[in-house]
Amino acid sequence: MSLDADTDQGQPLVAHLTELRDRLLRVVLAVLICALALMPFSSEIYAFVAKPLQQYLPEGSGMIATEVASTFLAPFKLVLVSAICLAIPIILHQIWAFISPGMYRHEKRLAAPLLISSVMLFYLGLAFAYVVVFPLVFGFFSSIAPEGVAYTPDISRFLDTALKLFMAFGIAFEIPIATVLLISAGVVSPQKLREKRPHVIVVCFVFGMLLTPPDVISQMLLALPMWLLFEVGIFFGRFTENGRKKEEDQ
C-alpha cells in the first residue's frame, strides 16, 4: 500500500479527532464561564438546594460541617455541578453537531426537535427531583431518626446525596430521547422493545436501587418515571420508524 493511500485513510480520523478536541474545548470553556458567573452566588445556591431539607431539621438547628474545608468545598462543588447543568444546552448541541454528519436525512430532520426535547427533559428531571423527590426523601430520613438523636446532617454528605439524586433524575429523563434514537437508527424496533418490557421494568428498578439513597421511596420515584418515559419513547419512536421506512422505500 502506498504512502498516499495511508495518508488518505488517516486524514478523516485526524479530522474527526481535531473536531472532537475543538468541541470538547468549547464545552469546557462554557462550563468555566458558567462557573465563574455562579461563584459569587455559591451560598445562595447552596441555601436553595438545601431548602427541602432545612424544613425537616429541629427548630433552631442546622446542618454541620465535620471536615475543616467542608464550608468551602461543598459550595464550590455545587457551583461546578450547577455550571455543568447550566451549560447543558451547549454541551448537548456540541454532541449533536459532532454526530450529525453521520446521520441519515430523516435523522437530521429530528436533530433540532430532539435537541430541544433533551434539554427540556434534563431540566424537567432536575425539577422533579427538587420539587417531588427531595421533600419525600429528606422527610423520610428525618422521621426515622431514633428518639434522642438530633437529625443534623453533614453538609458534604447532604450535597453528595442531593447531587446524586439530581444527576440520576436528569439523566433518567433522557430515556425517551435514547429510545427514539435507537428506533430511528434501526437498531431496534418498537415491537421488540415492547416484547422486552418486563426486562426493562426490572432494569429500571435495579438502576433505581443503584442510583438513589437506600430507601424505597427514592428508588420507586426513579424507577417508575424511567419506565413511563421508556413507554413515551416507544410511542414517539413509531413515528420515526415510519419515516425511516418511507425514506428507505424511495
N, C-alpha and C positions, 0 to 999 in steps of 0.2 A: 504494500500500500504506500502510496506516495505521501510526501510531507504535506502537499497541498490538500489532499483528502483528509488527513488528520486535522489540519487546521480548520477545514470547512466543518467537520463534525464537532470540533471542540468549541468553535465560536458561539453557537447557540447556548451551550452550557455556561460559558463565561458571561454572555449577555444576561442570562437568567439570574446568575449569581450576583452580577452587578446591580440588576434591578432589585433583587431581594434585599441587598445591602442598603440601597438607597431608600427603599420603603421602610425598612427597619429603623433607619436613622430618623426618618420623618416621624415614625411612631414614638421613638424615644424623645425626640425634640418636643412633640406635642405633650407628652406626659410631663416633661420637665417644666414646660411653660405653665401647664395647669397646676403643678405642684407649687411653683413659685407664687402663682396668683392666690392659691388657697392657704399658703403658710401663715399669713397674718391672722387667719381666722381659725387656726387649729383648735383653740379652746372652745370656740362656739360650735365647731363641727362635732367635737367630742361630746359636748353637752347635749347636742341634738340627738346623736346616736344613742347616748346613754339615757335619754329621757324615758323610754319604755321601761327601763329597769329601775330608775330612781323612784318611781311612784310606788314600788313594792318594798323599798328599804324602810327600816324602822324610822319613825319620826325623829328628826334631829340628827340622823346619822347619814353617812355617805359611803362611797367606796374607799378602799385603802390602797396604798402603794407599798408593796413588800420589798421592792428592789430599789436600789439607790437611783437608777436612771429611769425608772418607770414613768415618772411625771413628764419626762421629755420624750422618751422613745415611743410611748403609747400614742400620744397625739401625732407625732411625726409619722409613725407607721400608718395611722388612719388617714393623714393628709396624702401620703403616697398612694394608698389604695383608692382614695377619693379622686385623685388626679387621673388614675387609670380609668375609673368609671366615667369621669367627665370627658375623657378623650376617646371613649368607646366609638363614637361616630367616625372619628378619624381612623382609628385602628381597624374597624370593620371595612371602611372604604378602601384602605390600603390593601387589605386581604382580598377584597373583591377585585380591585384593579389588577392585582398580581395574577389571579387565576382566570380572569375574564378572557384573555386571548385564546385560551384553550377550550372555551365553551362553544357549543353549537348555537345557531341563530336563535332557536326557541329558548335556550338557556340565557342568552344575553338579554332577551326581552324581559326576563324575570329578574335581572340583576338589580334594577332600581327598586322595584317593589319589595324584593327580599331584603335588600339592604336597609330600607326604611323600617320594614317589619322587624328585622333582627335587632335594630337599635331600640325600637319601642318595646319589644318583648323583654329585652335585657333590663331596661328601666322599670318595666312592669313587675319583673321578678324581684328587683330590689325593693320596690314599693310594697309588694305583697309581703316580703319578709319583715319589713319595718312595721307596717300597719297591722298585719294579722298575726304573724308568727312570733315576733318579739314579745308582745304582751302576754300571749298564751304560754310561751316557754319560760319567760322570767317569772311570770305569776306562779307557774307550777313549781319552779325551783324554790321560790320564796315560801310557798305554802307547805312544803315538806320539810322545812328546817326543824330539827328536833327542838323540843322545849328547852329554853335556857341558852340556846345558841343564837348569837346575833348574826343575822344574814348581811354581811358586809363584804361583797366580792372584791377581789383584787382587780385593779383597772386593766392590767395587762391580760389577765385571764378572761375578763369580760370582753375585751376587744378581740381576742382570738376567737371566742365563741361567736361574737357578732359578725366578724368578717367572714368566718366560715359559713354562717347562715346566708349572708349577703351573696357570696360567690356561688354557693350551692343553688340558690333560687334564681340568681341572674343567669347562670349557665343552663339550668334545667328548663327555663322558659324559652330557650333556643331550640328545643326539641322539634317544634313544627317546621322550623327552617331546615334543620338537618334532614328531616323526613322528606320534605318536598324536594330537596336537592338530590337525595338518593333516588327517588322515584323519577325525577326529571332526567337524571343521567342514565336511567335504565338499569341501575344496579339491582333494584328490587321493584316489585310491582305492589300496588295497594292490596291485591288479593293475597299475596304471600305474607305481607305484614299483618293482615287480618288473621291469617292462619297462625301466625306466631304470637298472637295477642296474649295467651296465657303465660308464655315465656317472658314477654315484655313486662307484664304486670309483676312477675317475680323479680325481674331485674330492677324495676322501679323501686320496689321495697328494699332490695339489697342496697341500692345506691342511697336510699333514704336512711338506711341504718348506718352506712359508712360516712356520709357527708354531713350528718347532723349530730347534735349532742345526744347522749344515751338516754333519751326519753321517748316514749311512744308518740307523744303529741307532735313534736317536730318531725319525727320520721313519717308519720301519716300525712302531715301538712306538706311534705315534699313529695312523697310517693304518689299521692292521689292527683295533684296537679300535673306531675310528669306523665301519668297515664292519660289524663284528659287531653293534654297537649299533644301526645302521640296520636290520639284519635283525631284531633284537629288537623294534624299534619297529613294523615291518611285522606281525610276529606278533601283538602285542597290539592293533595298530590294527584287525585284522579283527574283534575282539570289539566295539570301539567303533562300527565301521561297521554291524555288525548291529543294535546297539542304536539307532543313529540311524535306520536304515531302518524298524525296527518302530515307532518313535515317529512317523515321518512317515506311516506307513500307517494309524495310528489316527485 
